[in-house]
C-alpha cells in the first residue's frame, strides 16, 4: 500500500510538473521589440513558462484587443500610453494586482490595476550633420533656419505625441500652443505618421529635427553611432510611463502575476534600462537623464483624454489636413 501511494505521489508530481512546463503566457506589447523579446526569454529561463509575444504600436495593440473581445487571447498587455490603461480599467477589463516588487516604484507610476514597466520622455532630435543650428526650445523650430526641415509624429497615431500636445496646452495655454503648431506648419513641418516615420527622415539626413520624438529610441540610435542630439527643452516636456496590466479574462493569472513580478525585478528593470528607458524602480540605475533631471509638465491626462477628439480635429485643421 505504501509503495502504491509513493507511485501515485510521483505520478502526481510529474503531472504537475508537465502542467507547469506546458504553460504559455500571451503578452501583447508596444515596442521596443528587443525589450519584450529579451524579457520573454529571461522569464522562460527563470520559470519554464513560455511566452508568446505580439509586438506593435500602442494603436495596433489596442485595436487587436478590441477585435478579439469575443475571443480574448492576451494575458498581459504592455502599452506606451498610460491613458490606455486608465481606459481599460474603466471598462472593467483589468485584474487588480500589486506586485511585491513595486515597492520602489513611485506612487504616480502605479495603480491598483497597472504599474509602469519604464518611462520615456518627449524631446527634439537634431541631426548634427545638418546645416541647421542646434535648437534648444520647441519654438526655435519656427525660425526660417528650419524651413522644410522639421518632422513631427502624428498625435492621432502616436499616444506620446498626443501627450506632448496636451502638455504644451497645459503649460502654455490653448492659443499659444495652436499658434506654435500653426507657425511650425507654415514653416514646412511635416507630420508623416507614428514615431519611427518621423524619426527616420532625420536619421537619414532628409530632414534635420524631430519635434516631439520619443527619447529612448533616439538615445539608443545615438549610442549606436548616429550623429544626432536628443534635446529636452528647458521650458518643459512630458513623461510617458509605459503601463503593464493583466487582463481579467486571462486563464493564466498566476503566471501573468509572475511575469509582472519578473519585469519589476532587478533583472527585468536592468533590461528596461538597457534600451534607454527610465526604469520604473527608483533603485535601478538609468543610462540616460532621469525624471528628476527633466522639467516635466504635469498634465491632467483624464481631462485631456476627454477632449481627445476635439484636440485631434483642431490639430488636423491647424496642419491643413
N, C-alpha and C positions, 0 to 999 in steps of 0.2 A: 504493500500500500504506500509505504514511504517512497519507494522508487517511482511509483506511478505519479505521486504528487510532484516529485522533483522534475519528472519528464514534462508534466503539464506546465510547471513553472517555467522551464526552459523554453518550451514552445511558445508560451505566452510572452516571454521576454523577447524572443526572436520576432514574433508577430508585431509587438510594439515597436521594436527597432526598425523593422521593414516599413511600418506605417510612417514613422518619423522621417526615415530616409526618403520615402516616396513623396513627402510634402513638397508642394510647389507653390510659391508665392508669386502673385502677379502685381508688378509695380508699374504704374504709368508716371512718367517723369518728364517735365520740361528740362531742356538742356542744362548743363553740357553733357553730351553723351558719354564722354570718357569718365566723368564722375560717377554717374549712375552705374555704368558697367563695372567700374572698379569696386564700388560699394557692394554690388550684387555678388561679384566673385569673392570678395573678402567674407561676406556674410555666409555664403555657401561653404567656404572653407571652415569658418568658425562653427557653424551649426549643422551642416549637412543638408540644409533646406535649399532647394533650387529656387532660382528667381527668374521668372520671365519678365523681360523689360520691354515696354513700349515707350519710345522716346520721341518727343516732338516739341512744338511750341506750346505755350500755355493754351492758346486758342484751339490747337489740334487736340490736346488732351481733354479739354472741357467739351469739345464737340463730340469726341468719342464716348465720353461718359454719358452724354445726353442721348446719343444714338443707341447706346447699349442699355438704356434704362429698363427695358423689358427683359433683358438677359444680361445682367451686370457681371463683369469679369474681373475688374480691378479690386485688389485688396488694399493697396496703399497708393496714394497719389502724392506726388511732389510737384508743386506749381511754382511759377515765377511771379505770381500775383497774390498778394495777401488777401485781396478782396475776393478772390475766387474761393478761398477757404471760408471767409465770412458768409458768402452766398450759399455754399454747400451746407454749412452748419444751419443756416436759417431754413433751408429746405428739408432738414432732418436727415441728411444723407451720411452724417459722420458719427463715428463711435467716440464716446468720451474716453480719453486716456491721458494720463500724466506719467511720463517716463521717469523712473528714478534717476536717470542720467540728465534730467533737465534742471537739476538744482542750480547749476551755474549759468543757466540761460536767463537773461534779464526778463522781467515781467512783461515788457512790451513786445517780446518776441515769442510769447507763448499764451495759450488759451486752454480752456478745459478740453477742447476737441482738436487742437492743432498746435504745432510748435515749429519754429524755424529750423530748417536744415542749415542755412547760412544766409548771408546778407550781401547784396550788391548795392551800388550807388550809381547815379547818373552823372555823366561827365561829358566834356568835349574831348574829342580825339583829333589831334592835329598831325598831319604828315610833315615831318621835319625836312623832307626833300622838296616840299612845295615852294612856290615863290611867294607865298603869303606869310605875314608875320605871325608869331605865336600869339593866339588870343589869350586873354585872362578872364574875360567876363562874357556871359551869354550875349549881351548887347553889342559886344565888339564885332560880332559877325554880321551886323547890319552895315558895316563900313564898306565903301566901294572896293576896298582891297580884297574883299571876299566875294565879289560878284561872281555868280555862277560856280562857286567853289564849295558850297555847303550842302550837306545832306542831313536828313532827319528821319528816324524811324516813324512809321505811321502810327499814331495813337490808337487807331481802330484795329490794328493788327499786333500792337505791342503794348502789353499792360504797363510796362515800365515807362514807355513814352507817354502814355495817358497820365500816369502818376506825376511825371515831370510837368506836364501842362497844368495839372491841378495844383502842384506845388508852386508854380510861378503865379497862378491866380491867387493862391493863399498869401504869398509873400508880397506880391506887387499890385494886386487888385486886378479886376476884370479888364478895364480899358487899357492899362499899361501892358498887360500880357498879350491881349489881342493886337495891340499896336505893335509890340515887338515881333510877334509872329507875322503880322502883315508886312512889316518892314523887311523881314527875312525873305518873305515870298517875293516882294518887289526886287530884292537883291538877287533873285535867281535860285533860292534854295529849292532843292528837290526833295520829295517825300516818297522814296521808291518802294517801301514795304516794311517788313519786320526788321529787327536789329541787324542781322547779317547783311541784308541788301542795302542798308545804309552804311555799314562799316566797310564792306568790300571795295567800293569805289575809292575810298580814302587809302586803304592798304595798297591798292593797285596804282595809285597816283592819278586817277582820273579826276578826283576831287581832293580838296585839301582838309576839310574839317567835318566832323560829325557833331551835330547839335543834339545832345541827349543820348549818347551811347551808353550801353550797359558796360560798366567799367571793367569787370573781371575778364571779359573776353579780350578787350584791348590790352589789359595788363599782361595777359598770357601771351598775346601776339608780340608785345614789346619785349618780353623775356626771351621769346624765340628769335629775336633779332630784327623785328620790323622797326623801321625808322619813324616811330610815332611817339607822341607825348600824350599822356592822359591828364587832363586839366580839370580840377574841381574849382569852380568859381568861388571867390571869397564871399560873394553875396548869398551863397547858399545853394544846396541841391537837395535831392530827396533820396532816402534809403529805400531799398526794395527787398524786404525779407521774403524768403522762399519757404512757404509753409509745407509741412508734411502732415498727412492725415490718413486715418484708417476709415474705409468705407463701412458703414454699419451693416451692410448686407454681406460682408466678407464671410466666407466659410472657413477662413484661416486666421481667425482673430488673434489667437495666441502667437502664431508665427509673425503676424503683422506687428504685434507689440514688440516682439523680439527684434524685428527689423528697425523699428523706430529707436529702440534702445541702442542698437548697434550703431546707427548713424550718429547718435549723440554720444557714443563712447569716445575715448581719446583717439582710438584708431580711426573711427569714422570721421571725426571732426578734423583730423590731420589730412584725410583725403579731401575734405571740403577746402581746407586751406591750400592744398596743392594746386587747385585750379584758380587761385587768386580771389576766391570769395572770402568774405569775413566769416570765420566760424561763428556759430550761434553761441557757443560756450565762451565765456569771458576768460577762462583759464587756459585756452588753447591759442597759441601764437598765430597771428596772421602774417602773410607775406606781402602785405600792402597796407596803405593807410586804413586805420580803424575808425569806428563811429565817433570816438572822442577826438579824432583829428580832423573831422569834417564839420563844416557848418551845415546843419540839417534843418530843413523846413518842416515844421510839424503840421501835417495835413490831416484834416478831418476826412478820412477816406470814405466813411459811410455816407456823409453828406455829399461828397463829390461824386460817389458812385450813383447816388440817387439822381444826379444831374448828368449822368454819362451820355445819354442820347443827345441832349441839348448841346453839351460841350463838343461832341464829335460833329454835330451839324454845323456849329459855329466854326470849328477848325476847318472843315471842308470848304465852307464859304470864304473864310479868310485866305485859304490856299488856292481859291479859284477852282476847286474840284467839282 
